[in-house]
Amino acid sequence: MIHPIAVVGPTATGKSDLALDMAQRLNGEIVNIDAMQLYRGMDIGTAKLPPAERRGIPHHQLDVLDVTETATVAAYQTAARADVEAIMARGHTPVIVGGSMMYVQALLDDWDFPATDTEIRAKWERMLEDQGLVAVHEALRAADPVAAATILPTDGRRMVRALEVVELTGRPFAASAPTIGEPRWGTTIIGVDRETAGLDARIELRTAHMFETGLVDEVRGLLDHGLREGVTARRAIGYAQVLAYLDNEYDLNHARERTLIGTRRYVRRQRSWFRRDPRVHWVDGADPQLVVTTLALLEEQERVR
C-alpha cells in the first residue's frame, strides 16, 4: 500500500530539495503545502522552484490562485486531498512539502471547518485594516478569551477567522479545532530543521538573493494584476515590505531588513508549531547523508506498520 510523505518544518531548511530527492527515489509527485506558493506570479518572494529545477517531477497546488483571491485553509484542504488521492490512484507516492502550519494540519488531520460568511469576515477584515492588530486582539479577547490567549496577537488573519467562527457558531474557536491522531493516509511526517545560527545565515542569504534577483520588479508587476486588492497575497512576507517601500514608507534597505526580521520571526513560529507535534520525525537539513537518513527512517516506518 502506498503511504504519502510530508516534508515540513521551518523556512529555508532545505525541504524542497529533500522532497525532490524523495520523489525521484519513490516514483513520487509533489504536492505543495506553502500557502503563498499557491499564487501565480509570486515566485521570487516565495522561493518557488522554477519549472526547470523541478527535475521533471509533477507538482500540484502551485500557481492555482490569482493575487486578488483569498487563500483559505478549507479550500486548500478540499483541493489538496483530491490531488493526494489521485496521485495514489496512479500508483505514485504523494510527497507533500511546505511549511504552512495550519494547511499541514488541515490536510493530514480530521478537521471540519465551520461555514464562512463573507459579510462577517469583511467586518473583521475592515477592523484589522482600519484599526490594526491591537483592536482586533481586544475584540477577540472580549469574544473568546481562550482564543485570544492562544493565538499570537500578530497573527491578524487567524484572529479574524476566530472572530468570524465565534460570531457564526456562538461557540469558542477551539470547538472547531482538528482532531489529532493517526495522520490521514498513514502519512509519514518528516520535519527538517537546522541549528539556529546556520539557519539564520541561510535566511539572510535567501533574503538578499530575492532582492538582488528582482523581488521589487516582481511586486511592481503584480500591482497590475491587483496585488493591492488581495487580502492574503499582499500581506506575504517580502511583498508587504516591498509595497511599503514603493509607497515611500521607508527605503529599500529598510524593506530588506524588515523582510529578514519577519522571516526569522515566522521561522520561530513554524519551529514552535511543528515541534509540538509528536508524530513528526526530525532530520537535520545539514546532514550530508540526509537522503540516506530519510530513506532509512521511511523503511523503519514501513516495518512498524
C-alpha positions as CSV (number, residue, x, y, z in Angstrom):
1,M,0.0,0.0,0.0
2,I,1.2,3.5,-0.9
3,H,1.7,5.9,2.0
4,P,2.3,9.6,1.4
5,I,5.3,11.5,2.9
6,A,5.0,15.0,4.3
7,V,8.2,17.1,4.4
8,V,7.6,20.0,6.8
9,G,9.4,22.4,9.0
10,P,10.8,26.0,9.1
11,T,11.5,28.1,6.0
12,A,15.0,27.7,4.4
13,T,15.9,24.4,6.0
14,G,16.1,22.5,2.7
15,K,12.6,20.9,2.4
16,S,12.2,21.4,-1.3
17,D,15.5,19.6,-2.2
18,L,14.7,16.7,0.1
19,A,11.2,16.4,-1.2
20,L,12.5,16.2,-4.8
21,D,15.1,13.6,-3.8
22,M,12.3,11.5,-2.2
23,A,10.0,11.9,-5.2
24,Q,12.8,10.8,-7.5
25,R,13.5,7.7,-5.5
26,L,9.9,6.7,-4.7
27,N,8.1,7.3,-8.0
28,G,6.6,10.4,-6.4
29,E,4.7,13.6,-7.3
30,I,5.0,16.8,-5.3
31,V,2.0,18.4,-3.5
32,N,2.8,22.0,-2.4
33,I,1.7,23.0,1.1
34,D,3.0,26.5,1.2
35,A,0.1,28.9,1.2
36,M,1.9,31.7,-0.7
37,Q,3.1,29.4,-3.4
38,L,-0.5,28.9,-4.4
39,Y,-0.3,32.3,-6.1
40,R,0.5,32.9,-9.7
41,G,3.4,35.4,-10.2
42,M,4.6,35.2,-6.6
43,D,7.7,33.3,-7.4
44,I,10.9,35.1,-6.2
45,G,9.5,36.2,-2.8
46,T,8.2,32.7,-2.0
47,A,11.3,30.9,-3.2
48,K,9.1,28.9,-5.6
49,L,11.2,26.3,-7.6
50,P,11.1,27.3,-11.3
51,P,9.9,24.6,-13.6
52,A,13.4,23.9,-15.0
53,E,14.5,22.9,-11.5
54,R,11.6,20.5,-10.7
55,R,13.5,17.5,-12.2
56,G,10.6,16.6,-14.4
57,I,8.5,15.7,-11.4
58,P,4.8,16.7,-11.5
59,H,3.9,19.4,-9.0
60,H,0.5,20.2,-7.7
61,Q,-1.1,23.1,-5.8
62,L,1.3,25.7,-7.3
63,D,0.1,28.7,-9.2
64,V,-3.6,28.0,-8.7
65,L,-4.8,31.4,-7.4
66,D,-4.7,35.0,-8.7
67,V,-3.3,37.5,-6.2
68,T,-6.8,39.0,-5.9
69,E,-8.1,35.8,-4.5
70,T,-8.1,34.9,-0.8
71,A,-6.2,31.7,0.1
72,T,-8.2,29.6,2.6
73,V,-7.3,26.5,4.6
74,A,-10.7,25.0,3.8
75,A,-10.4,25.4,0.0
76,Y,-6.9,24.1,0.1
77,Q,-7.9,21.1,2.1
78,T,-10.5,20.0,-0.4
79,A,-8.2,20.5,-3.5
80,A,-5.1,19.0,-2.0
81,R,-6.9,15.9,-0.6
82,A,-8.2,15.3,-4.1
83,D,-4.7,15.6,-5.5
84,V,-3.2,13.2,-3.0
85,E,-5.8,10.6,-3.6
86,A,-5.4,10.9,-7.4
87,I,-1.7,10.5,-7.1
88,M,-2.1,7.3,-5.1
89,A,-4.7,6.0,-7.5
90,R,-2.0,6.4,-10.2
91,G,0.3,4.2,-8.2
92,H,2.7,7.1,-7.3
93,T,3.8,8.4,-3.9
94,P,2.5,11.8,-2.9
95,V,5.3,13.9,-1.4
96,I,3.7,16.8,0.4
97,V,6.1,19.7,1.1
98,G,5.9,23.1,2.7
99,G,5.7,24.9,6.0
100,S,2.2,26.5,6.2
101,M,1.3,25.2,9.6
102,M,-2.5,25.2,9.6
103,Y,-2.5,23.9,6.0
104,V,-0.5,20.8,7.1
105,Q,-2.9,20.2,9.9
106,A,-5.9,20.6,7.6
107,L,-4.6,18.2,5.1
108,L,-3.5,15.4,7.4
109,D,-5.9,15.6,10.3
110,D,-9.7,15.4,10.8
111,W,-10.7,19.0,10.6
112,D,-14.3,20.0,9.6
113,F,-14.3,23.7,9.0
114,P,-17.2,25.9,10.1
115,A,-19.0,27.7,7.3
116,T,-17.8,31.1,6.3
117,D,-19.7,34.3,6.0
118,T,-18.3,37.0,3.7
119,E,-20.1,39.9,5.4
120,I,-18.9,38.8,8.9
121,R,-15.4,38.2,7.6
122,A,-15.4,41.6,5.8
123,K,-16.4,43.3,9.0
124,W,-13.4,42.0,11.0
125,E,-11.1,42.5,8.0
126,R,-12.1,46.2,8.0
127,M,-11.3,46.4,11.7
128,L,-7.9,44.9,11.0
129,E,-7.3,47.3,8.1
130,D,-8.6,50.4,9.8
131,Q,-7.7,49.9,13.5
132,G,-4.9,47.4,13.5
133,L,-3.9,44.3,15.3
134,V,-4.4,45.7,18.8
135,A,-8.1,46.4,18.2
136,V,-8.7,43.0,16.7
137,H,-7.0,41.3,19.6
138,E,-9.1,43.2,22.1
139,A,-12.2,42.2,20.2
140,L,-11.2,38.6,20.3
141,R,-10.3,38.8,24.0
142,A,-13.9,40.0,24.7
143,A,-15.5,37.4,22.5
144,D,-13.2,34.4,23.3
145,P,-10.5,34.9,25.9
146,V,-9.1,31.4,25.4
147,A,-8.5,32.0,21.7
148,A,-7.0,35.4,22.4
149,A,-4.6,33.8,24.8
150,T,-3.5,31.1,22.3
151,I,-3.4,33.0,19.0
152,L,-0.4,35.2,18.5
153,P,-1.5,38.9,18.7
154,T,0.5,39.5,15.5
155,D,-1.5,36.9,13.5
156,G,-4.2,39.1,12.1
157,R,-5.7,36.6,9.7
158,R,-6.1,33.9,12.3
159,M,-7.7,36.3,14.8
160,V,-10.1,37.5,12.1
161,R,-11.0,33.9,11.4
162,A,-11.5,33.1,15.1
163,L,-13.9,36.1,15.4
164,E,-15.8,35.0,12.4
165,V,-16.2,31.5,13.7
166,V,-17.3,32.7,17.2
167,E,-19.9,35.0,15.7
168,L,-21.2,32.4,13.2
169,T,-21.4,29.4,15.6
170,G,-21.8,31.1,19.0
171,R,-19.1,28.7,20.3
172,P,-15.5,29.2,21.2
173,F,-13.0,29.0,18.4
174,A,-11.3,25.9,20.0
175,A,-14.5,23.9,19.4
176,S,-13.6,23.8,15.7
177,A,-10.0,22.6,16.3
178,P,-8.9,19.5,14.5
179,T,-8.7,16.0,16.0
180,I,-5.1,14.9,16.2
181,G,-4.4,11.2,15.7
182,E,-3.0,9.0,13.0
183,P,-2.2,11.2,10.0
184,R,-4.5,10.8,7.1
185,W,-3.5,8.0,4.6
186,G,-0.9,6.8,7.1
187,T,1.4,9.7,6.1
188,T,4.9,9.7,7.5
189,I,5.7,13.3,8.6
190,I,9.4,14.3,8.2
191,G,10.4,17.5,9.9
192,V,13.5,19.3,8.5
193,D,15.4,21.7,10.8
194,R,18.9,23.2,11.3
195,E,20.7,24.7,14.1
196,T,19.6,28.3,14.6
197,A,22.8,30.2,13.7
198,G,23.2,28.2,10.5
199,L,19.5,28.7,9.6
200,D,19.6,32.4,10.3
201,A,22.6,32.7,7.9
202,R,20.6,30.8,5.2
203,I,17.6,33.1,5.7
204,E,19.9,36.2,5.3
205,L,21.4,34.8,2.1
206,R,17.9,33.9,0.8
207,T,16.5,37.4,1.5
208,A,19.5,39.1,-0.1
209,H,19.1,36.8,-3.2
210,M,15.4,37.7,-3.5
211,F,16.1,41.4,-3.6
212,E,19.0,41.0,-5.9
213,T,17.2,38.9,-8.4
214,G,14.1,41.0,-8.9
215,L,11.7,40.9,-6.0
216,V,10.9,44.6,-6.3
217,D,10.2,44.2,-10.0
218,E,8.0,41.2,-9.3
219,V,5.9,43.2,-6.9
220,R,5.6,46.1,-9.4
221,G,4.4,43.7,-12.0
222,L,1.8,42.1,-9.6
223,L,0.4,45.6,-8.9
224,D,-1.1,45.4,-12.5
225,H,-2.8,42.2,-11.5
226,G,-4.4,43.6,-8.4
227,L,-2.0,42.8,-5.7
228,R,-3.2,45.7,-3.5
229,E,-6.7,44.3,-3.6
230,G,-5.6,40.8,-2.4
231,V,-6.4,40.2,1.2
232,T,-3.9,37.4,1.6
233,A,-1.2,37.9,-1.0
234,R,-0.3,41.5,-0.3
235,R,0.5,40.6,3.4
236,A,3.0,37.9,2.5
237,I,6.5,38.4,4.0
238,G,8.6,40.3,1.5
239,Y,5.6,41.5,-0.6
240,A,4.2,43.7,2.2
241,Q,7.6,45.2,2.9
242,V,8.2,46.0,-0.8
243,L,4.8,47.5,-1.1
244,A,5.6,49.8,1.8
245,Y,8.9,50.8,0.1
246,L,7.0,51.5,-3.2
247,D,4.6,53.7,-1.1
248,N,7.7,55.6,0.2
249,E,7.1,54.5,3.8
250,Y,10.8,53.6,4.1
251,D,13.8,53.0,1.9
252,L,14.8,49.7,0.2
253,N,17.4,48.8,2.8
254,H,14.8,49.0,5.5
255,A,12.4,46.9,3.4
256,R,15.1,44.3,3.1
257,E,15.8,44.4,6.8
258,R,12.1,44.1,7.7
259,T,11.7,41.2,5.4
260,L,14.7,39.4,7.1
261,I,13.3,40.1,10.6
262,G,9.8,39.0,9.5
263,T,11.1,35.7,8.1
264,R,13.1,35.0,11.2
265,R,10.0,35.5,13.4
266,Y,8.0,33.3,11.1
267,V,10.6,30.6,11.4
268,R,10.4,30.7,15.2
269,R,6.6,30.2,14.9
270,Q,7.0,27.3,12.5
271,R,9.5,25.6,14.7
272,S,7.4,26.0,17.8
273,W,4.3,24.7,16.0
274,F,5.8,21.6,14.4
275,R,7.9,20.7,17.5
276,R,4.6,20.3,19.4
277,D,3.5,17.5,17.1
278,P,4.8,14.2,18.4
279,R,4.2,12.5,15.1
280,V,7.0,14.4,13.3
281,H,10.2,12.6,12.7
282,W,13.0,15.2,12.7
283,V,16.1,15.2,10.5
284,D,18.9,17.7,10.2
285,G,18.9,19.6,6.9
286,A,22.7,20.0,7.2
287,D,23.2,16.2,7.4
288,P,25.5,15.2,4.4
289,Q,23.7,11.9,4.4
290,L,20.2,13.4,4.6
291,V,18.7,11.4,1.8
292,V,20.1,8.1,3.2
293,T,18.9,9.0,6.7
294,T,15.4,9.9,5.5
295,L,15.1,6.7,3.4
296,A,16.1,4.6,6.4
297,L,13.5,6.4,8.5
298,L,10.8,5.6,5.9
299,E,11.9,2.0,5.8
300,E,11.6,1.8,9.6
301,Q,8.1,3.3,9.5
302,E,7.1,0.6,6.9
303,R,8.4,-2.1,9.2
304,V,6.4,-0.7,12.1
305,R,3.3,-0.9,10.0
